């Protein structure tokens, strides 16, 4: 059996599709990263990876959350822009305060199918899929909210480029 290398750090990039929390043998939250071509394991929680990636690209997680609040009025389950130029936007499946919160990349989700009233299957553009304990409606609302936020920010940039 091949042993998986555990990374100490990770910056979200355009290949990152999902951040999946798991507990190691000591009860510590770590993350399995789904990428388009491979999976990685990181010795950090998903929210720590989100925060570190925001900082890597020039802002804090709290700053990104405040920007969403001001733009759209959302207080909870806010989508997070990791990097506008690269089109990297993530959204939490549940409250980010929960250690078990899964984060999905908006640009990699192709569709969401309902399995039953509180379970759905997320299909990624690379043909991978992920079963989540959430209704199709609830998850699609989060996906569409993220797409709406991405559109708002893109329009702001387009307006400024045109104007100046």
Buried (B, 14 or more C-beta within 10 A) or exposed (E): EEEEEEBEEBEBBBBBBBBBBEEEEEEEBBBBBBBBEEEBBBBBBBBBBBBBBBEBBEBEBEEBBEBBEEBBEBEEBBBBBBBBEEBBBBBBBBEBEEEBBBBBBBBBBEEBEBEEEEBBBBBBEBEBBBEBEBBBEBBBEBBEBBBEBBEEBEEEEEEEEEEE
